[in-house]
Amino acid sequence: MLASLLLLVLCVALAVSLYQQQSEISELLNDRIDFRRQTAQLEESLIDLSALLGDQVEKVAALHERIEENVETVRRSADRPEQREMASELVARWKEYRRRWDQRPPISSADHDAAVLDAARELTTTADLCEKLHLKTVKEIETAANGHTLVLRELALGIGAVGLFGSLAGVGLGYVAAGRWQRTMHKLQVHIRRAAGKLGTTVPDIVVSGEGGMQEIDDQMRGLARRVEEVVEQLQQREIEVLRTEQLAAVGQLAAGVAHEIRNPLTSIKLLVQASREDEATPGMNAEDLEVVEREIRRMEGSLQTFLDFARPPKVERREVDLATIVDQTLDLTRGRAAKQQVAVRFLKPTQPVRFLVDPEQMRQVLLNLVLNALDAMPEGGMLTIELTCASDAIVQFEVRDTGPGISPSVEPRLFQPFQSEKETGVGLGLVISRRIVEDHGGTLTARNHTAGGACFTVSLPIQKMRSANALSVAG
Protein backbone atom coordinates (compact mmCIF):
# COMPACT_ATOMS: atom_id res chain seq x y z
CA MET A 1 0.00 0.00 0.00
CA LEU A 2 2.83 2.38 0.85
CA ALA A 3 4.57 1.69 -2.46
CA SER A 4 1.30 2.19 -4.35
CA LEU A 5 0.64 5.46 -2.53
CA LEU A 6 4.11 6.76 -3.36
CA LEU A 7 3.65 5.81 -7.01
CA LEU A 8 0.26 7.51 -7.09
CA VAL A 9 1.65 10.75 -5.63
CA LEU A 10 4.57 10.66 -8.07
CA CYS A 11 2.34 10.03 -11.08
CA VAL A 12 -0.12 12.77 -10.11
CA ALA A 13 2.66 15.31 -9.57
CA LEU A 14 4.28 14.36 -12.86
CA ALA A 15 1.00 14.47 -14.75
CA VAL A 16 -0.01 17.88 -13.34
CA SER A 17 3.40 19.38 -14.07
CA LEU A 18 3.54 18.09 -17.62
CA TYR A 19 -0.07 19.06 -18.28
CA GLN A 20 0.61 22.64 -17.21
CA GLN A 21 3.73 22.84 -19.36
CA GLN A 22 1.92 21.32 -22.33
CA SER A 23 -0.98 23.76 -21.96
CA GLU A 24 1.33 26.77 -21.79
CA ILE A 25 3.35 25.67 -24.82
CA SER A 26 0.21 24.84 -26.82
CA GLU A 27 -1.29 28.27 -26.07
CA LEU A 28 1.97 29.97 -27.02
CA LEU A 29 2.20 28.00 -30.26
CA ASN A 30 -1.39 28.85 -31.20
CA ASP A 31 -0.79 32.57 -30.56
CA ARG A 32 2.48 32.61 -32.48
CA ILE A 33 1.07 30.67 -35.43
CA ASP A 34 -1.93 33.03 -35.67
CA PHE A 35 0.37 36.09 -35.50
CA ARG A 36 2.63 34.55 -38.15
CA ARG A 37 -0.37 34.06 -40.44
CA GLN A 38 -1.35 37.72 -40.00
CA THR A 39 2.17 39.01 -40.76
CA ALA A 40 2.38 36.68 -43.78
CA GLN A 41 -0.89 38.10 -45.16
CA LEU A 42 0.38 41.65 -44.64
CA GLU A 43 3.71 40.83 -46.30
CA GLU A 44 1.93 39.29 -49.28
CA SER A 45 -0.29 42.36 -49.67
CA LEU A 46 2.72 44.69 -49.51
CA ILE A 47 4.50 42.62 -52.19
CA ASP A 48 1.40 42.80 -54.40
CA LEU A 49 1.24 46.58 -53.94
CA SER A 50 4.96 46.96 -54.76
CA ALA A 51 4.46 44.92 -57.92
CA LEU A 52 1.54 47.11 -59.02
CA LEU A 53 3.49 50.31 -58.39
CA GLY A 54 6.41 48.83 -60.29
CA ASP A 55 4.04 48.29 -63.23
CA GLN A 56 2.85 51.94 -62.87
CA VAL A 57 -0.63 50.89 -61.78
CA GLU A 58 -2.11 53.55 -59.50
CA LYS A 59 -5.63 52.20 -59.02
CA VAL A 60 -4.80 50.50 -55.73
CA ALA A 61 -7.47 51.88 -53.42
CA ALA A 62 -8.91 48.44 -52.65
CA LEU A 63 -5.45 47.08 -51.90
CA HIS A 64 -4.76 50.06 -49.63
CA GLU A 65 -7.88 49.28 -47.63
CA ARG A 66 -6.90 45.63 -47.28
CA ILE A 67 -3.41 46.56 -46.10
CA GLU A 68 -4.88 49.06 -43.62
CA GLU A 69 -6.93 46.23 -42.11
CA ASN A 70 -3.91 43.90 -42.04
CA VAL A 71 -1.70 46.54 -40.37
CA GLU A 72 -4.34 47.21 -37.71
CA THR A 73 -4.76 43.47 -37.10
CA VAL A 74 -1.01 43.00 -36.64
CA ARG A 75 -0.85 45.97 -34.27
CA ARG A 76 -3.67 44.61 -32.10
CA SER A 77 -2.25 41.08 -32.06
CA ALA A 78 1.26 42.10 -30.95
CA ASP A 79 1.37 41.03 -27.31
CA ARG A 80 5.09 41.16 -26.52
CA PRO A 81 7.10 44.35 -25.89
CA GLU A 82 9.47 43.82 -28.84
CA GLN A 83 6.60 42.87 -31.13
CA ARG A 84 4.59 45.92 -30.06
CA GLU A 85 7.59 48.15 -30.74
CA MET A 86 8.11 46.69 -34.21
CA ALA A 87 4.37 46.81 -34.93
CA SER A 88 4.24 50.50 -33.91
CA GLU A 89 7.14 51.26 -36.24
CA LEU A 90 5.37 49.31 -38.98
CA VAL A 91 2.23 51.44 -38.50
CA ALA A 92 4.31 54.62 -38.63
CA ARG A 93 6.03 53.52 -41.83
CA TRP A 94 2.72 52.69 -43.44
CA LYS A 95 1.21 56.04 -42.46
CA GLU A 96 4.25 57.81 -43.90
CA TYR A 97 3.79 55.91 -47.17
CA ARG A 98 0.08 56.87 -47.29
CA ARG A 99 0.96 60.48 -46.62
CA ARG A 100 3.41 60.54 -49.51
CA TRP A 101 1.00 58.66 -51.77
CA ASP A 102 -1.96 60.89 -50.97
CA GLN A 103 0.12 64.08 -51.49
CA ARG A 104 1.55 63.03 -54.88
CA PRO A 105 0.99 65.59 -57.66
CA PRO A 106 -1.47 64.92 -60.48
CA ILE A 107 -0.42 62.67 -63.35
CA SER A 108 -0.03 65.68 -65.61
CA SER A 109 2.57 67.17 -63.27
CA ALA A 110 6.26 66.74 -64.03
CA ASP A 111 6.90 65.73 -60.42
CA HIS A 112 4.30 62.96 -60.45
CA ASP A 113 6.64 60.06 -61.31
CA ALA A 114 9.23 61.19 -58.75
CA ALA A 115 6.58 61.36 -56.04
CA VAL A 116 5.32 57.87 -56.88
CA LEU A 117 8.89 56.55 -56.79
CA ASP A 118 9.44 58.20 -53.40
CA ALA A 119 6.29 56.56 -52.03
CA ALA A 120 7.41 53.19 -53.47
CA ARG A 121 10.71 53.47 -51.60
CA GLU A 122 8.87 54.06 -48.35
CA LEU A 123 6.67 51.06 -49.17
CA THR A 124 9.80 48.91 -49.63
CA THR A 125 10.99 49.96 -46.18
CA THR A 126 7.59 48.98 -44.76
CA ALA A 127 7.76 45.58 -46.47
CA ASP A 128 11.27 44.96 -45.11
CA LEU A 129 10.11 45.74 -41.58
CA CYS A 130 7.13 43.40 -42.01
CA GLU A 131 9.49 40.66 -43.19
CA LYS A 132 11.66 41.13 -40.08
CA LEU A 133 8.60 40.86 -37.87
CA HIS A 134 7.52 37.73 -39.75
CA LEU A 135 10.96 36.10 -39.36
CA LYS A 136 11.07 36.93 -35.67
CA THR A 137 7.67 35.26 -35.20
CA VAL A 138 8.93 32.17 -37.04
CA LYS A 139 11.92 31.99 -34.67
CA GLU A 140 9.57 32.23 -31.68
CA ILE A 141 7.52 29.36 -33.11
CA GLU A 142 10.69 27.30 -33.48
CA THR A 143 11.63 28.06 -29.88
CA ALA A 144 8.17 27.02 -28.68
CA ALA A 145 8.39 23.85 -30.77
CA ASN A 146 11.73 23.03 -29.15
CA GLY A 147 10.08 23.55 -25.78
CA HIS A 148 7.33 21.17 -26.82
CA THR A 149 9.97 18.58 -27.75
CA LEU A 150 11.61 19.03 -24.36
CA VAL A 151 8.28 18.48 -22.61
CA LEU A 152 7.75 15.28 -24.57
CA ARG A 153 11.23 14.15 -23.64
CA GLU A 154 10.50 14.84 -19.97
CA LEU A 155 7.26 12.93 -20.34
CA ALA A 156 9.11 9.94 -21.81
CA LEU A 157 11.74 10.03 -19.07
CA GLY A 158 9.09 10.39 -16.36
CA ILE A 159 7.04 7.51 -17.69
CA GLY A 160 10.19 5.41 -18.04
CA ALA A 161 11.25 6.18 -14.45
CA VAL A 162 7.79 5.45 -13.07
CA GLY A 163 7.61 2.28 -15.14
CA LEU A 164 11.04 1.12 -13.96
CA PHE A 165 10.27 1.87 -10.32
CA GLY A 166 6.89 0.22 -10.55
CA SER A 167 8.39 -2.85 -12.20
CA LEU A 168 11.04 -3.24 -9.50
CA ALA A 169 8.45 -2.73 -6.77
CA GLY A 170 6.12 -5.23 -8.40
CA VAL A 171 8.86 -7.86 -8.66
CA GLY A 172 9.81 -7.42 -5.01
CA LEU A 173 6.25 -7.61 -3.75
CA GLY A 174 5.59 -10.52 -6.05
CA TYR A 175 8.41 -12.57 -4.53
CA VAL A 176 7.24 -11.73 -1.00
CA ALA A 177 3.54 -12.49 -1.47
CA ALA A 178 3.55 -14.77 -4.54
CA GLY A 179 1.46 -17.50 -3.00
CA ARG A 180 -1.26 -15.32 -1.49
CA TRP A 181 -1.63 -12.99 -4.47
CA GLN A 182 -1.22 -15.48 -7.29
CA ARG A 183 -4.91 -15.52 -8.12
CA THR A 184 -5.16 -11.73 -7.91
CA MET A 185 -2.22 -11.26 -10.28
CA HIS A 186 -3.82 -13.65 -12.74
CA LYS A 187 -7.01 -11.56 -12.79
CA LEU A 188 -4.96 -8.40 -13.14
CA GLN A 189 -3.21 -9.86 -16.19
CA VAL A 190 -6.53 -10.84 -17.78
CA HIS A 191 -8.05 -7.39 -17.34
CA ILE A 192 -4.92 -5.65 -18.63
CA ARG A 193 -5.10 -7.84 -21.76
CA ARG A 194 -8.70 -6.78 -22.17
CA ALA A 195 -7.70 -3.11 -21.95
CA ALA A 196 -4.83 -3.69 -24.39
CA GLY A 197 -7.27 -5.34 -26.79
CA LYS A 198 -8.88 -1.95 -27.34
CA LEU A 199 -5.68 -0.81 -29.03
CA GLY A 200 -5.91 -3.40 -31.83
CA THR A 201 -7.75 -6.41 -33.14
CA THR A 202 -4.94 -8.92 -32.50
CA VAL A 203 -5.69 -9.24 -28.76
CA PRO A 204 -8.99 -11.03 -28.02
CA ASP A 205 -11.63 -9.46 -25.79
CA ILE A 206 -11.58 -11.59 -22.57
CA VAL A 207 -14.16 -11.24 -19.78
CA VAL A 208 -13.61 -12.90 -16.35
CA SER A 209 -16.02 -12.33 -13.46
CA GLY A 210 -14.73 -11.91 -9.88
CA GLU A 211 -15.01 -14.69 -7.31
CA GLY A 212 -14.69 -14.94 -3.52
CA GLY A 213 -12.91 -12.25 -1.50
CA MET A 214 -11.21 -10.82 -4.58
CA GLN A 215 -14.44 -9.22 -5.84
CA GLU A 216 -13.42 -5.72 -4.77
CA ILE A 217 -10.04 -5.91 -6.54
CA ASP A 218 -11.75 -7.31 -9.61
CA ASP A 219 -14.12 -4.31 -9.68
CA GLN A 220 -11.19 -1.93 -9.41
CA MET A 221 -9.45 -3.56 -12.36
CA ARG A 222 -12.63 -3.25 -14.41
CA GLY A 223 -12.68 0.46 -13.59
CA LEU A 224 -9.09 0.69 -14.79
CA ALA A 225 -10.07 -0.98 -18.07
CA ARG A 226 -12.85 1.58 -18.56
CA ARG A 227 -10.38 4.38 -17.98
CA VAL A 228 -8.04 2.92 -20.58
CA GLU A 229 -10.92 2.75 -23.04
CA GLU A 230 -11.64 6.44 -22.46
CA VAL A 231 -7.98 7.33 -23.03
CA VAL A 232 -7.95 5.31 -26.25
CA GLU A 233 -11.02 7.15 -27.51
CA GLN A 234 -9.35 10.48 -26.76
CA LEU A 235 -6.20 9.40 -28.62
CA GLN A 236 -8.27 8.34 -31.62
CA GLN A 237 -10.00 11.73 -31.67
CA ARG A 238 -6.65 13.50 -31.56
CA GLU A 239 -5.39 11.33 -34.39
CA ILE A 240 -8.37 12.44 -36.49
CA GLU A 241 -7.56 16.08 -35.73
CA VAL A 242 -3.92 15.58 -36.73
CA LEU A 243 -5.03 13.98 -39.98
CA ARG A 244 -7.25 16.98 -40.73
CA THR A 245 -4.31 19.31 -40.07
CA GLU A 246 -2.12 17.33 -42.46
CA GLN A 247 -4.84 17.51 -45.10
CA LEU A 248 -5.03 21.29 -44.72
CA ALA A 249 -1.24 21.49 -45.05
CA ALA A 250 -1.43 19.42 -48.23
CA VAL A 251 -4.05 21.81 -49.60
CA GLY A 252 -1.72 24.73 -48.86
CA GLN A 253 1.16 23.05 -50.69
CA LEU A 254 -1.14 22.27 -53.59
CA ALA A 255 -2.21 25.92 -53.80
CA ALA A 256 1.43 27.00 -53.82
CA GLY A 257 2.14 24.57 -56.64
CA VAL A 258 -0.78 25.91 -58.68
CA ALA A 259 0.49 29.47 -58.24
CA HIS A 260 3.95 28.46 -59.40
CA GLU A 261 2.72 26.64 -62.48
CA ILE A 262 0.51 29.55 -63.57
CA ARG A 263 3.18 32.20 -62.97
CA ASN A 264 5.50 31.05 -65.79
CA PRO A 265 2.88 31.25 -68.58
CA LEU A 266 1.67 34.60 -67.27
CA THR A 267 5.25 35.87 -67.32
CA SER A 268 5.62 34.84 -70.96
CA ILE A 269 2.36 36.55 -71.93
CA LYS A 270 3.34 39.66 -69.99
CA LEU A 271 6.70 39.83 -71.78
CA LEU A 272 5.00 39.60 -75.17
CA VAL A 273 2.54 42.36 -74.25
CA GLN A 274 5.34 44.61 -72.97
CA ALA A 275 7.41 44.00 -76.09
CA SER A 276 4.38 44.88 -78.25
CA ARG A 277 3.74 48.09 -76.31
CA GLU A 278 7.39 49.15 -76.58
CA ASP A 279 7.47 48.58 -80.34
CA GLU A 280 6.02 51.89 -81.57
CA ALA A 281 6.60 51.07 -85.23
CA THR A 282 4.21 48.09 -85.28
CA PRO A 283 1.74 48.50 -82.42
CA GLY A 284 -0.20 45.43 -81.41
CA MET A 285 0.84 41.79 -81.47
CA ASN A 286 1.41 39.87 -84.67
CA ALA A 287 -0.03 36.46 -85.47
CA GLU A 288 3.02 34.66 -84.10
CA ASP A 289 2.79 36.45 -80.74
CA LEU A 290 -0.94 35.78 -80.53
CA GLU A 291 -0.24 32.12 -81.19
CA VAL A 292 2.26 32.11 -78.33
CA VAL A 293 -0.32 33.75 -76.01
CA GLU A 294 -2.92 31.16 -76.95
CA ARG A 295 -0.42 28.35 -76.39
CA GLU A 296 0.47 29.70 -72.95
CA ILE A 297 -3.19 29.99 -71.96
CA ARG A 298 -3.69 26.39 -72.97
CA ARG A 299 -0.67 25.44 -70.90
CA MET A 300 -2.18 27.15 -67.86
CA GLU A 301 -5.34 25.12 -68.37
CA GLY A 302 -3.23 21.97 -68.53
CA SER A 303 -1.38 22.91 -65.33
CA LEU A 304 -4.64 23.46 -63.47
CA GLN A 305 -5.90 20.09 -64.65
CA THR A 306 -2.66 18.51 -63.50
CA PHE A 307 -3.13 19.81 -59.96
CA LEU A 308 -6.79 18.84 -59.93
CA ASP A 309 -5.60 15.29 -60.66
CA PHE A 310 -2.89 15.56 -58.00
CA ALA A 311 -3.78 12.20 -56.52
CA ARG A 312 -3.31 10.65 -59.98
CA PRO A 313 0.00 11.71 -61.57
CA PRO A 314 -0.54 12.60 -65.25
CA LYS A 315 0.23 9.91 -67.77
CA VAL A 316 3.11 10.68 -70.13
CA GLU A 317 1.71 11.06 -73.65
CA ARG A 318 4.73 10.37 -75.84
CA ARG A 319 4.96 11.60 -79.42
CA GLU A 320 7.85 11.60 -81.82
CA VAL A 321 9.21 15.13 -81.99
CA ASP A 322 12.43 16.91 -82.83
CA LEU A 323 13.98 17.88 -79.50
CA ALA A 324 15.57 20.96 -81.09
CA THR A 325 12.07 22.23 -81.92
CA ILE A 326 11.14 22.07 -78.21
CA VAL A 327 14.20 24.16 -77.37
CA ASP A 328 13.38 26.69 -80.09
CA GLN A 329 9.82 27.07 -78.81
CA THR A 330 11.08 27.60 -75.27
CA LEU A 331 13.54 30.27 -76.39
CA ASP A 332 10.76 32.01 -78.37
CA LEU A 333 8.82 32.38 -75.12
CA THR A 334 11.75 33.93 -73.26
CA ARG A 335 13.47 35.97 -75.98
CA GLY A 336 11.83 39.19 -74.82
CA ARG A 337 12.97 38.84 -71.25
CA ALA A 338 16.48 37.75 -72.30
CA ALA A 339 16.85 40.82 -74.52
CA LYS A 340 15.56 43.09 -71.79
CA GLN A 341 18.15 41.70 -69.34
CA GLN A 342 20.89 41.85 -72.01
CA VAL A 343 21.41 38.11 -71.80
CA ALA A 344 22.98 36.52 -74.89
CA VAL A 345 21.35 33.19 -75.81
CA ARG A 346 23.26 30.39 -77.56
CA PHE A 347 21.73 27.10 -78.71
CA LEU A 348 24.17 24.33 -79.64
CA LYS A 349 22.53 21.44 -81.46
CA PRO A 350 23.56 18.54 -83.66
CA THR A 351 23.68 19.04 -87.41
CA GLN A 352 20.95 16.43 -87.90
CA PRO A 353 17.51 16.36 -86.22
CA VAL A 354 17.28 14.44 -82.97
CA ARG A 355 13.84 12.85 -83.03
CA PHE A 356 12.66 11.29 -79.80
CA LEU A 357 9.57 9.87 -78.14
CA VAL A 358 8.62 12.32 -75.37
CA ASP A 359 5.66 14.28 -74.06
CA PRO A 360 6.44 17.62 -75.77
CA GLU A 361 4.36 19.76 -73.39
CA GLN A 362 5.92 18.29 -70.27
CA MET A 363 9.46 18.44 -71.68
CA ARG A 364 8.93 22.07 -72.75
CA GLN A 365 7.76 22.81 -69.20
CA VAL A 366 11.04 21.37 -67.86
CA LEU A 367 13.16 23.50 -70.21
CA LEU A 368 11.10 26.62 -69.49
CA ASN A 369 11.64 26.20 -65.74
CA LEU A 370 15.39 25.78 -66.23
CA VAL A 371 15.67 28.77 -68.62
CA LEU A 372 13.65 31.06 -66.34
CA ASN A 373 15.82 30.03 -63.37
CA ALA A 374 18.92 30.85 -65.42
CA LEU A 375 17.53 34.28 -66.34
CA ASP A 376 16.72 34.92 -62.67
CA ALA A 377 20.39 34.26 -61.91
CA MET A 378 21.56 36.87 -64.47
CA PRO A 379 19.54 40.07 -63.86
CA GLU A 380 22.41 42.28 -65.11
CA GLY A 381 23.22 40.29 -68.27
CA GLY A 382 25.30 37.25 -69.14
CA MET A 383 25.33 34.19 -71.37
CA LEU A 384 22.67 31.47 -71.51
CA THR A 385 23.76 28.29 -73.29
CA ILE A 386 21.54 25.33 -74.16
CA GLU A 387 23.32 22.32 -75.62
CA LEU A 388 21.57 19.27 -77.10
CA THR A 389 23.82 16.24 -77.56
CA CYS A 390 23.72 12.47 -77.96
CA ALA A 391 26.03 11.71 -75.05
CA SER A 392 26.25 8.04 -76.06
CA ASP A 393 24.34 5.39 -77.94
CA ALA A 394 21.98 5.18 -74.97
CA ILE A 395 21.65 8.77 -73.69
CA VAL A 396 20.37 12.06 -75.08
CA GLN A 397 21.18 15.14 -72.98
CA PHE A 398 20.06 18.75 -72.58
CA GLU A 399 22.44 21.07 -70.77
CA VAL A 400 21.26 24.51 -69.59
CA ARG A 401 24.20 26.67 -68.47
CA ASP A 402 24.34 30.25 -67.24
CA THR A 403 27.07 32.65 -66.14
CA GLY A 404 25.39 33.66 -62.90
CA PRO A 405 26.73 33.20 -59.35
CA GLY A 406 26.15 29.44 -59.41
CA ILE A 407 24.55 27.19 -56.79
CA SER A 408 25.46 28.12 -53.23
CA PRO A 409 26.78 25.29 -51.02
CA SER A 410 23.99 25.87 -48.49
CA VAL A 411 21.28 25.33 -51.13
CA GLU A 412 22.83 22.48 -53.13
CA PRO A 413 21.91 19.61 -50.71
CA ARG A 414 18.22 20.61 -50.71
CA LEU A 415 17.98 21.90 -54.28
CA PHE A 416 15.37 19.36 -55.37
CA GLN A 417 13.35 19.36 -52.15
CA PRO A 418 9.81 20.84 -52.22
CA PHE A 419 9.34 24.48 -51.16
CA GLN A 420 13.07 25.26 -51.10
CA SER A 421 13.76 28.53 -52.92
CA GLU A 422 16.12 31.49 -52.49
CA LYS A 423 13.93 33.75 -54.66
CA GLU A 424 11.61 36.08 -52.77
CA THR A 425 8.67 35.26 -55.02
CA GLY A 426 9.51 31.59 -55.58
CA VAL A 427 7.60 28.71 -54.05
CA GLY A 428 10.30 26.09 -54.60
CA LEU A 429 8.33 23.68 -56.78
CA GLY A 430 9.79 24.26 -60.25
CA LEU A 431 12.79 21.95 -59.92
CA VAL A 432 10.77 19.35 -58.02
CA ILE A 433 8.14 19.17 -60.75
CA SER A 434 10.83 19.20 -63.45
CA ARG A 435 12.68 16.27 -61.89
CA ARG A 436 9.43 14.33 -61.57
CA ILE A 437 8.65 14.87 -65.26
CA VAL A 438 12.13 13.77 -66.31
CA GLU A 439 11.95 10.68 -64.09
CA ASP A 440 8.54 9.83 -65.58
CA HIS A 441 10.37 9.74 -68.92
CA GLY A 442 12.90 7.32 -67.41
CA GLY A 443 15.64 9.95 -67.22
CA THR A 444 17.48 12.03 -64.63
CA LEU A 445 17.83 15.74 -63.80
CA THR A 446 21.07 16.79 -62.10
CA ALA A 447 22.67 20.10 -61.14
CA ARG A 448 26.24 21.27 -60.61
CA ASN A 449 28.40 24.39 -60.79
CA HIS A 450 30.17 24.74 -64.12
CA THR A 451 33.96 24.94 -64.12
CA ALA A 452 33.80 28.24 -66.03
CA GLY A 453 31.36 29.70 -63.52
CA GLY A 454 27.58 29.62 -63.18
CA ALA A 455 25.13 26.75 -62.76
CA CYS A 456 24.65 23.82 -65.11
CA PHE A 457 21.49 21.66 -65.17
CA THR A 458 21.60 18.40 -67.15
CA VAL A 459 18.57 16.45 -68.40
CA SER A 460 19.51 12.89 -69.45
CA LEU A 461 16.99 10.77 -71.34
CA PRO A 462 17.57 7.07 -72.12
CA ILE A 463 17.36 6.04 -75.76
CA GLN A 464 17.04 2.33 -75.11
CA LYS A 465 13.53 2.71 -73.69
CA MET A 466 12.18 3.59 -77.11
CA ARG A 467 14.74 2.04 -79.48
CA SER A 468 12.34 -0.70 -80.51
CA ALA A 469 9.73 1.91 -81.46
CA ASN A 470 11.90 4.28 -83.47
CA ALA A 471 15.58 3.49 -83.31
CA LEU A 472 16.39 5.08 -86.67
CA SER A 473 14.80 8.42 -85.74
CA VAL A 474 16.80 8.78 -82.53
CA ALA A 475 19.99 7.82 -84.19
CA GLY A 476 19.42 10.79 -86.49
Secondary structure as the mmCIF struct_conf table of DSSP 4:
data_model
#
loop_
_struct_conf.conf_type_id
_struct_conf.id
_struct_conf.beg_label_comp_id
_struct_conf.beg_label_asym_id
_struct_conf.beg_label_seq_id
_struct_conf.end_label_comp_id
_struct_conf.end_label_asym_id
_struct_conf.end_label_seq_id
HELX_RH_AL_P HELX_RH_AL_P1 LEU A 2 GLY A 54
TURN_TY1_P TURN_TY1_P1 ASP A 55 GLN A 56
HELX_RH_AL_P HELX_RH_AL_P2 ALA A 61 SER A 77
BEND BEND1 ARG A 80 ARG A 80
HELX_RH_AL_P HELX_RH_AL_P3 PRO A 81 ASP A 102
TURN_TY1_P TURN_TY1_P2 GLN A 103 GLN A 103
HELX_LH_PP_P HELX_LH_PP_P1 ARG A 104 PRO A 106
TURN_TY1_P TURN_TY1_P3 ILE A 107 SER A 108
BEND BEND2 SER A 109 SER A 109
TURN_TY1_P TURN_TY1_P4 ALA A 110 ASP A 111
HELX_RH_AL_P HELX_RH_AL_P4 HIS A 112 VAL A 176
BEND BEND3 ALA A 177 ALA A 177
TURN_TY1_P TURN_TY1_P5 ALA A 178 TRP A 181
HELX_RH_AL_P HELX_RH_AL_P5 GLN A 182 GLY A 197
TURN_TY1_P TURN_TY1_P6 LYS A 198 LEU A 199
BEND BEND4 THR A 201 VAL A 203
HELX_RH_3T_P HELX_RH_3T_P1 GLY A 212 MET A 214
HELX_RH_AL_P HELX_RH_AL_P6 GLN A 215 GLU A 278
BEND BEND5 GLU A 280 THR A 282
BEND BEND6 GLY A 284 GLY A 284
HELX_RH_AL_P HELX_RH_AL_P7 ALA A 287 LEU A 308
TURN_TY1_P TURN_TY1_P7 ASP A 309 ALA A 311
BEND BEND7 ARG A 312 ARG A 312
HELX_LH_PP_P HELX_LH_PP_P2 PRO A 313 VAL A 316
STRN STRN1 ARG A 319 ASP A 322
HELX_RH_AL_P HELX_RH_AL_P8 LEU A 323 LYS A 340
TURN_TY1_P TURN_TY1_P8 GLN A 341 GLN A 342
STRN STRN2 VAL A 343 LEU A 348
BEND BEND8 THR A 351 GLN A 352
STRN STRN3 ARG A 355 VAL A 358
HELX_RH_AL_P HELX_RH_AL_P9 PRO A 360 ASP A 376
TURN_TY1_P TURN_TY1_P9 ALA A 377 ALA A 377
TURN_TY1_P TURN_TY1_P10 PRO A 379 GLU A 380
STRN STRN4 GLY A 382 CYS A 390
BEND BEND9 SER A 392 ALA A 394
STRN STRN5 ILE A 395 ARG A 401
BEND BEND10 GLY A 404 PRO A 405
TURN_TY1_P TURN_TY1_P11 PRO A 409 VAL A 411
HELX_RH_3T_P HELX_RH_3T_P2 GLU A 412 ARG A 414
TURN_TY1_P TURN_TY1_P12 LEU A 415 PHE A 416
BEND BEND11 GLN A 417 GLN A 417
TURN_TY1_P TURN_TY1_P13 PRO A 418 PHE A 419
BEND BEND12 GLU A 422 LYS A 423
TURN_TY1_P TURN_TY1_P14 GLU A 424 THR A 425
BEND BEND13 GLY A 428 GLY A 428
HELX_RH_AL_P HELX_RH_AL_P10 GLY A 430 ASP A 440
TURN_TY1_P TURN_TY1_P15 HIS A 441 GLY A 442
STRN STRN6 THR A 444 ASN A 449
TURN_TY1_P TURN_TY1_P16 THR A 451 ALA A 452
BEND BEND14 GLY A 453 GLY A 454
STRN STRN7 ALA A 455 PRO A 462
BEND BEND15 ILE A 463 ILE A 463
TURN_TY1_P TURN_TY1_P17 GLN A 464 MET A 466
HELX_RH_AL_P HELX_RH_AL_P11 ARG A 467 ALA A 475
#
